[in-house]
Structure formats: C-alpha cells, structure tokens
Amino acid sequence: MSCSRDTDHRDGDAARQAGRDAYKGVQDLKHDAKQAARQLHDAGNQFRQGWDEAKHDNENKPRPHR
C-alpha cells in the first residue's frame, strides 16, 4: 500500500508541475501575441501613412498635357 501512495504522490507532483509549466507557457504566449498585435497595428499605421503621403505627392504632381 505504501508504495502505491508514494507513486500517486510523485505522479501528483509531476502533474502539478506540468500544470504550472503549461500555465507559464500560456502566459508567455499571451504576452507575445499582444506584442505581435501591437507591432502589426503600428506597421499598419506606417503603411497607411506611406500610402497617404504617396497619394498626396501624386495629387500635387503636374500632369503632362496630351
């Protein structure tokens, strides 16, 4: 009997540690995903700004006469 309790205790400790490791992994993943979302948002803003600048430059460019 005492051997099976010992095994159960070790299995429980291993499962508990696996749960802790999984939780930390998910928290790290959530942090990285939020950071990536911010970077994508910033890149989208930069893209839009470049688009608007090019559009403005094109509108102010003299057109050739035909």
C-alpha positions in Angstrom: 0.0 0.0 0.0 2.7 2.5 0.9 4.4 2.1 -2.5 1.2 3.0 -4.4 0.7 6.1 -2.2 4.3 7.1 -2.9 3.7 6.6 -6.6 0.5 8.6 -6.5 2.2 11.4 -4.7 5.0 11.6 -7.2 2.6 11.4 -10.1 0.6 14.2 -8.5 3.7 16.3 -8.0 4.6 15.8 -11.7 1.1 16.6 -12.8 1.1 19.7 -10.7 4.5 20.9 -12.1 3.2 20.2 -15.6 0.2 22.3 -14.9 2.4 25.1 -13.6 4.7 24.9 -16.7 1.7 24.9 -19.0 0.2 28.0 -17.3 3.5 29.8 -17.6 3.8 28.8 -21.3 0.3 30.2 -22.0 1.0 33.4 -20.1 4.2 33.9 -22.2 2.3 33.1 -25.4 -0.4 35.6 -24.5 2.2 38.3 -23.8 4.0 37.6 -27.1 0.6 37.6 -29.0 -0.3 41.0 -27.6 3.2 42.3 -28.5 2.8 41.0 -32.1 -0.6 42.6 -32.3 0.8 45.9 -31.3 3.6 45.6 -33.8 1.1 44.7 -36.6 -1.0 47.7 -35.6 2.0 50.0 -35.7 3.0 48.6 -39.1 -0.5 49.1 -40.5 -0.4 52.7 -39.3 3.0 53.2 -41.0 1.7 51.6 -44.2 -1.3 53.8 -44.2 0.8 56.9 -43.6 3.1 56.0 -46.5 0.1 55.4 -48.7 -1.4 58.8 -47.8 1.9 60.5 -48.4 2.3 58.9 -51.8 -1.3 59.8 -52.7 -0.7 63.4 -51.7 2.6 63.6 -53.6 0.8 62.2 -56.7 -2.0 64.7 -56.5 0.4 67.6 -56.3 2.5 66.3 -59.3 2.0 68.2 -62.5 0.2 66.2 -65.1 1.6 66.0 -68.7 -0.5 67.7 -71.3 -1.8 65.4 -74.1 
